[in-house]
Amino acid sequence: DFGDATGEQACYTMDKMPSMDDDALSVGTFGQGCLSTTSSVDWRAPQSLLILVDLDDVLLPVTWLFSRDGFKQWTKGECRGSPALSTDEWDLLGDLDKAARGLLMSACQLGMVSCLTHSERRWQLPSLKSCLPRTAAMWQMLDIAMHYIEDDRSSASTARADRGRHEKKRQEAAAVECMREFYGSDEWKNVLSLGRFDLRKISAASQGRECRLKSVQMMQSPGCVDLTNQLQVIQSWLPALAAMDDNCHISLSGSEDDILALHQRLSESVDGG
């Protein structure tokens, strides 16, 4: 089953998916003035689709890696060579590397990929190259942009809830900035986010632009196997999500049966036009 690092199961919800069964999914709407089925005919074109990918715990298993003493010690040094992980741990990373590379390849065929991360510059790229070498090579070949979300060091003494709110605001601001850079003065058309970003929170930033906002929120603090499974499933969903003429939000943290059922409905929504 798909569960978080603690083994707990959580529900998932989907908002505003066309042709969905209300008994199986929680269906609603979000956004204010962002949805339009009559905007430019080229909204499905790759040059019109922006895919925002959260590096942390979406491609790079940051939480899982920092639960390994060998990796923590490696990041405290100069991040040279490779962290001291077991053979089994390297095997898990090898499987994840293949899944992450496949996701990037599929995403770049559909649109422009831009990545956001909270990771420190000092160890982020060395970690990617060491732990996910195939993904790192693909990253370099495709010249994927990396946007660093700087931590607010001044909030160290504030309450955890306040720090969480500040972090979300920085994430939202970074996502909006990526959208502005990508579209410039043109109409915002088609945006898909993978990770912790919830595009429902930033829909107001579209300022009346006609835009399809779609987000897939993944599990928090996933294990390496969980993350591999998620990426494989999401890769199969990408064409359906990119082609969806609607807003949608998916919170992904359910059982494997639930996810397979959702996959079937996504396929049917595209096949049915």
Buried (B, 14 or more C-beta within 10 A) or exposed (E): EBBBBEEEEBEBBBBBBBEBEEEEBEBEEBBEEBBBEEBBEEBBEBEBBBBBBBBBBBBBBBBBBEBBEEBEEBBEEEBEEBBEBEEEBEEBBBBBBBBBBBBBBBBBEBBBBBBBBBBEEEBBBBBBBBBBBBBBEBBEEBEBEBBBBEBBEEBEEEEEEEBEEBBBEBBBEBBBBBBEEBBEEEBBBBBBBBBBBBBBBBBEBBEEBBBBBBBBBBBEBBBBBBBBBBBBBBBBBBBBBBBBBBBBBBBBBBBEEBBEBBBEBBBEBBEEE
